[in-house]
């Protein structure tokens, strides 16, 4: 099996996958980080309609699962949203472009969840400039429900390899409202090559690679203590950790045999993908980035509804100097003056598990 970026970063010291022998079936059955998944179960269960909408919004896709949002309830009908700078990614996202896109995903899912109850939310973006709140959101009037909301609880950011099956034009059609879809030809090959080269560049750049390694959570205890970042769980991975074969120190060394195996496996997964998505905006302002987040969320949900899996590949869009040649090349896929904001691998695959989340209460400023 080709390993995903998440398991790529769970670099295994000796390069050999060993079963967690002797630990027992009962132990294995307890390795699910149940506490870190409670926010999925609590979505929509709060009394205040704003909290109900926010409880769905925190399930939105976001870079490195940093969950950068903070919300403050104001009065009876208002939510103030800010981005938590403590969750920045200074190496791979130096201008917080990706994190702002994550805020756009959050805002649109909040608005979609409110509409599911018939409530309209008026959103005033950056009312005090870029250094102030990201948005002031006021419950105001009525709104029709959005059909895409039906896929919220099934949506995942895909983490594993894809099946060897081409994406049909019929399956891709409902997604084209939110991104350009490339299903073959020279353009797809160019995109694959850029994503492949950018992935290997990140793996070979210590500062960029370490930023991801620092966010790895290995095993149930680490995931539940910090339900963000890159979760590496399950009986196999936790057993390897207990035996000292899967460690943060090993994860920081991209040259050990296990590391090379999984890095090259992820590169092969990119090379073998049969469809890719390109999301772009007219410019690259903060408002454009928020809009890109809304489109990325809706692309995710539409893909889920079409039976497809979507996996972001952001390395070619990172603004660090080491990625500059790939960044310039990928920008040729945007219309004149536009900016490519998101790249994704698209295909068929089994649904992966839910991603851990911080409880809503920890994301509220006045809880």
C-alpha positions as CSV (number, residue, x, y, z in Angstrom):
1,X,0.0,0.0,0.0
2,X,1.2,3.5,-0.8
3,X,1.4,5.5,2.4
4,X,-0.1,9.0,2.7
5,X,1.7,12.2,3.7
6,X,0.6,11.7,7.3
7,X,2.1,8.2,7.4
8,X,5.0,9.4,5.4
9,X,5.8,11.8,8.3
10,X,5.4,8.9,10.8
11,X,8.9,7.8,9.7
12,X,9.8,4.4,11.0
13,X,13.3,4.1,12.3
14,X,14.5,0.8,10.8
15,X,12.2,0.8,7.8
16,X,10.5,-2.5,8.9
17,X,6.8,-2.6,9.8
18,X,6.4,-4.9,12.8
19,X,3.2,-6.1,14.2
20,X,2.6,-5.1,17.8
21,X,2.9,-8.7,18.9
22,X,2.0,-9.7,22.4
23,X,-0.1,-6.6,23.2
24,X,-3.4,-8.4,22.7
25,X,-6.6,-7.9,20.8
26,X,-8.2,-6.2,23.7
27,X,-5.5,-3.6,23.9
28,X,-5.7,-3.0,20.1
29,X,-9.5,-2.4,20.4
30,X,-8.9,0.5,22.8
31,X,-6.5,2.5,20.6
32,X,-9.1,4.7,18.9
33,X,-8.6,8.3,20.3
34,X,-12.3,8.4,21.3
35,X,-12.1,11.7,23.2
36,X,-10.5,13.5,20.3
37,X,-13.4,12.5,18.1
38,X,-16.2,13.6,20.4
39,X,-16.6,17.0,18.6
40,X,-17.9,15.0,15.6
41,X,-20.6,13.5,17.8
42,X,-21.5,16.8,19.5
43,X,-22.0,18.7,16.2
44,X,-25.4,20.3,16.2
45,X,-26.3,19.4,19.8
46,X,-25.8,22.9,21.4
47,X,-28.7,25.1,22.6
48,X,-27.6,28.4,21.1
49,X,-28.1,28.4,17.3
50,X,-24.7,30.1,16.9
51,X,-23.0,27.3,18.8
52,X,-24.8,24.7,16.8
53,X,-23.4,26.3,13.6
54,X,-19.9,26.7,15.1
55,X,-19.9,23.0,16.2
56,X,-20.2,22.0,12.6
57,X,-17.8,24.7,11.3
58,X,-14.9,23.3,13.4
59,X,-15.1,20.1,11.3
60,X,-14.0,22.1,8.2
61,X,-10.8,21.2,6.4
62,X,-7.7,23.2,7.4
63,X,-4.0,23.1,6.8
64,X,-2.1,20.6,9.0
65,X,-5.3,20.4,11.0
66,X,-4.1,23.5,12.9
67,X,-7.7,24.6,13.6
68,X,-6.7,28.3,13.7
69,X,-10.1,29.7,14.5
70,X,-11.3,31.5,17.6
71,X,-14.9,32.6,18.1
72,X,-16.5,35.1,20.5
73,X,-20.2,35.3,21.1
74,X,-21.4,38.9,21.2
75,X,-24.9,39.9,22.2
76,X,-27.7,37.6,21.1
77,X,-27.0,37.3,17.4
78,X,-23.3,37.9,16.6
79,X,-20.1,35.9,16.4
80,X,-16.6,37.5,16.1
81,X,-14.1,35.3,14.4
82,X,-10.4,35.7,14.7
83,X,-7.4,33.6,13.6
84,X,-5.2,32.3,16.4
85,X,-1.5,33.3,15.6
86,X,-0.3,30.6,18.0
87,X,-1.2,28.1,15.3
88,X,0.8,29.7,12.5
89,X,3.1,27.7,10.1
90,X,5.9,30.2,9.6
91,X,8.0,28.1,7.3
92,X,5.5,26.5,5.0
93,X,2.8,29.2,5.2
94,X,4.8,32.4,6.0
95,X,2.0,34.8,4.9
96,X,-0.8,32.8,6.5
97,X,-2.4,32.3,3.1
98,X,-3.2,28.7,3.7
99,X,-4.5,29.3,7.2
100,X,-6.7,32.1,5.9
101,X,-8.1,29.6,3.4
102,X,-8.8,27.4,6.3
103,X,-10.7,30.3,7.9
104,X,-12.7,30.5,4.7
105,X,-13.6,26.8,5.0
106,X,-14.8,27.4,8.5
107,X,-16.9,30.5,7.7
108,X,-18.7,28.9,4.8
109,X,-19.4,25.7,6.8
110,X,-20.7,27.8,9.7
111,X,-23.0,29.7,7.3
112,X,-24.1,26.4,5.7
113,X,-24.9,24.9,9.1
114,X,-27.0,28.0,10.0
115,X,-28.9,27.8,6.7
116,X,-29.7,24.2,7.5
117,X,-31.9,25.6,10.3
118,X,-33.3,28.4,8.1
119,X,-31.0,31.1,9.4
120,X,-29.1,33.6,7.2
121,X,-25.7,34.8,8.4
122,X,-24.4,38.2,7.2
123,X,-20.6,38.1,7.2
124,X,-18.5,41.3,7.3
125,X,-14.9,40.3,6.4
126,X,-11.9,42.1,8.0
127,X,-14.0,45.0,9.2
128,X,-10.9,46.5,11.0
129,X,-8.3,45.6,8.3
130,X,-6.1,42.5,8.2
131,X,-4.9,43.0,11.8
132,X,-8.3,42.8,13.3
133,X,-11.0,40.2,13.3
134,X,-11.3,38.0,10.3
135,X,-15.1,38.3,10.3
136,X,-18.0,39.7,12.2
137,X,-21.0,37.3,11.6
138,X,-24.5,38.3,12.4
139,X,-27.6,36.0,12.4
140,X,-30.0,38.0,10.3
141,X,-33.0,36.8,8.4
142,X,-33.7,33.5,6.7
143,X,-31.9,31.4,4.2
144,X,-32.6,28.1,2.3
145,X,-30.6,25.0,3.1
146,X,-27.7,24.0,1.0
147,X,-27.8,20.4,-0.5
148,X,-24.1,20.1,0.1
149,X,-24.6,20.1,3.8
150,X,-25.9,16.5,3.6
151,X,-22.2,15.4,3.1
152,X,-20.6,17.2,6.0
153,X,-20.4,14.3,8.4
154,X,-19.0,12.0,5.7
155,X,-16.4,14.5,4.3
156,X,-12.7,13.7,4.8
157,X,-9.5,15.1,3.6
158,X,-8.2,11.9,2.1
159,X,-5.0,10.5,3.7
160,X,-4.3,7.2,1.9
161,X,-3.5,6.0,-1.6
162,X,-6.1,6.1,-4.4
163,X,-7.5,3.2,-6.4
164,X,-6.4,2.7,-10.0
165,X,-9.6,3.9,-11.5
166,X,-10.1,6.9,-13.8
167,X,-12.5,9.7,-12.8
168,X,-15.3,10.0,-15.3
169,X,-16.5,13.2,-16.9
170,X,-19.9,12.5,-15.3
171,X,-18.4,12.2,-11.8
172,X,-16.3,15.3,-12.2
173,X,-19.1,17.5,-13.6
174,X,-20.6,18.7,-10.3
175,X,-17.2,19.6,-9.0
176,X,-16.4,22.0,-11.8
177,X,-18.3,24.8,-10.1
178,X,-15.6,25.0,-7.5
179,X,-12.3,24.1,-9.3
180,X,-10.8,23.2,-12.6
181,X,-10.6,19.5,-13.1
182,X,-7.8,17.8,-15.1
183,X,-8.5,14.2,-15.9
184,X,-5.7,13.5,-18.5
185,X,-3.5,14.9,-21.1
186,X,-0.4,17.0,-21.0
187,X,-1.8,19.5,-18.4
188,X,-2.4,16.7,-15.9
189,X,1.1,15.4,-16.4
190,X,2.5,18.9,-15.8
191,X,0.5,19.2,-12.6
192,X,1.6,15.8,-11.4
193,X,5.2,16.6,-12.1
194,X,5.0,19.9,-10.1
195,X,3.2,18.2,-7.2
196,X,5.8,15.4,-7.2
197,X,8.8,17.7,-7.3
198,X,7.4,20.0,-4.7
199,X,6.7,17.1,-2.3
200,X,10.3,15.8,-2.7
201,X,11.6,19.3,-2.2
202,X,9.8,19.7,1.1
203,X,11.0,16.3,2.3
204,X,14.6,17.4,1.5
205,X,14.2,20.9,3.2
206,X,14.9,20.4,6.9
207,X,13.1,23.5,8.1
208,X,9.9,22.7,6.1
209,X,10.0,19.0,6.9
210,X,10.6,19.7,10.6
211,X,7.6,22.0,10.8
212,X,5.4,19.0,9.9
213,X,7.3,16.6,12.1
214,X,6.8,18.9,15.1
215,X,3.0,18.5,14.6
216,X,3.0,14.7,14.6
217,X,0.8,13.1,17.4
218,X,1.8,9.5,17.8
219,X,-0.8,7.2,19.5
220,X,-3.9,7.7,21.4
221,X,-2.5,9.6,24.4
222,X,-0.7,12.2,22.3
223,X,-3.7,12.6,19.9
224,X,-6.1,13.1,22.8
225,X,-3.8,15.5,24.6
226,X,-3.4,17.6,21.4
227,X,-6.2,16.8,18.9
228,X,-4.7,18.8,16.1
229,X,-1.7,18.5,13.8
230,X,-0.9,15.2,12.1
231,X,-2.4,12.2,13.9
232,X,-0.6,8.9,13.6
233,X,-2.7,6.4,15.4
234,X,-4.0,2.8,15.3
235,X,-2.8,-0.4,16.9
236,X,0.1,-0.9,14.4
237,X,1.5,2.6,14.7
238,X,1.1,2.7,18.5
239,X,2.7,-0.7,18.9
240,X,5.7,0.4,16.9
241,X,5.9,3.5,19.1
242,X,5.9,1.4,22.2
243,X,8.7,-0.7,20.8
244,X,10.7,2.4,20.0
245,X,10.6,1.9,16.3
246,X,8.3,4.9,15.6
247,X,9.5,8.0,17.3
248,X,9.7,11.7,16.8
249,X,13.4,11.5,16.4
250,X,13.1,9.0,13.6
251,X,10.4,11.3,12.0
252,X,13.0,14.1,11.9
253,X,15.4,12.1,9.7
254,X,14.3,11.8,6.1
255,X,17.3,9.6,5.2
256,X,16.7,6.5,7.2
257,X,15.5,3.5,5.1
258,X,11.9,3.6,6.4
259,X,11.7,7.3,5.6
260,X,12.9,6.8,2.1
261,X,10.4,4.1,1.5
262,X,7.4,6.1,2.5
263,X,8.6,9.4,1.0
264,X,9.0,7.6,-2.3
265,X,5.7,5.9,-1.9
266,X,3.9,9.2,-1.5
267,X,5.7,10.5,-4.6
268,X,4.5,7.4,-6.5
269,X,0.9,8.1,-5.3
270,X,1.1,11.6,-6.8
271,X,2.6,10.3,-10.0
272,X,-0.1,7.7,-10.4
273,X,-3.1,9.9,-9.8
274,X,-5.7,10.1,-12.6
275,X,-7.2,13.5,-11.9
276,X,-6.2,16.7,-10.2
277,X,-8.1,19.8,-9.1
278,X,-6.9,23.4,-9.4
279,X,-8.6,26.1,-7.4
280,X,-7.9,29.8,-8.2
281,X,-9.2,33.3,-7.4
282,X,-9.1,36.6,-9.4
283,X,-6.3,37.9,-7.0
284,X,-4.6,37.1,-3.8
285,X,-6.1,39.4,-1.3
286,X,-7.3,38.1,2.1
287,X,-10.9,38.2,0.7
288,X,-9.7,36.1,-2.2
289,X,-8.2,33.6,0.2
290,X,-11.4,33.4,2.2
291,X,-13.3,32.8,-1.1
292,X,-10.8,30.0,-2.0
293,X,-11.6,28.4,1.4
294,X,-15.3,28.4,0.6
295,X,-14.7,26.8,-2.8
296,X,-12.3,24.2,-1.3
297,X,-14.9,23.2,1.3
298,X,-17.6,22.9,-1.3
299,X,-15.3,21.0,-3.6
300,X,-14.7,18.5,-0.7
301,X,-18.4,18.1,-0.1
302,X,-19.3,17.8,-3.8
303,X,-16.6,15.2,-4.2
304,X,-18.0,13.2,-1.2
305,X,-21.4,13.4,-2.8
306,X,-20.0,12.0,-6.1
307,X,-18.3,9.1,-4.3
308,X,-14.8,10.6,-4.8
309,X,-11.9,11.3,-2.4
310,X,-9.9,14.6,-2.4
311,X,-6.4,15.1,-1.0
312,X,-4.7,18.5,-0.9
313,X,-1.1,18.7,-2.2
314,X,0.0,22.2,-1.1
315,X,3.8,22.1,-1.4
316,X,4.0,23.7,-4.9
317,X,1.9,26.6,-3.6
318,X,4.1,27.3,-0.6
319,X,5.8,30.7,-0.7
320,X,9.2,29.8,0.8
321,X,12.0,30.5,-1.6
322,X,12.9,26.9,-2.1
323,X,9.5,26.3,-3.8
324,X,9.7,29.4,-6.0
325,X,10.2,27.6,-9.4
326,X,7.3,25.3,-8.8
327,X,5.2,28.1,-7.4
328,X,5.7,30.2,-10.6
329,X,5.0,27.2,-12.8
330,X,1.7,26.3,-11.1
331,X,0.5,29.9,-11.3
332,X,0.3,29.5,-15.1
333,X,-2.8,27.4,-14.5
334,X,-4.7,30.6,-13.3
335,X,-6.4,33.0,-15.6
336,X,-4.4,36.2,-16.3
337,X,-3.9,38.1,-13.1
338,X,-5.4,35.2,-11.0
339,X,-3.8,33.1,-8.3
340,X,-3.8,29.4,-7.9
341,X,-4.8,28.8,-4.2
342,X,-5.3,25.1,-4.0
343,X,-4.2,21.8,-5.6
344,X,-5.8,18.5,-5.0
345,X,-5.5,14.8,-5.9
346,X,-8.9,13.4,-6.9
347,X,-9.9,9.8,-7.3
348,X,-11.7,6.8,-5.8
349,X,-10.7,5.4,-2.4
350,X,-12.1,4.0,0.7
351,X,-13.2,6.6,3.2
352,X,-10.6,7.3,5.9
353,X,-11.4,7.8,9.6
354,X,-12.5,11.1,11.1
355,X,-9.8,13.6,12.0
356,X,-9.4,14.6,15.6
357,X,-10.7,18.0,16.7
358,X,-10.4,20.3,19.7
359,X,-13.8,20.6,21.6
360,X,-15.8,23.7,20.6
361,X,-15.4,25.1,24.1
362,X,-11.6,25.4,23.7
363,X,-12.2,27.5,20.6
364,X,-14.5,30.0,22.3
365,X,-13.0,33.2,23.7
366,X,-15.8,33.8,26.2
367,X,-16.8,30.2,27.0
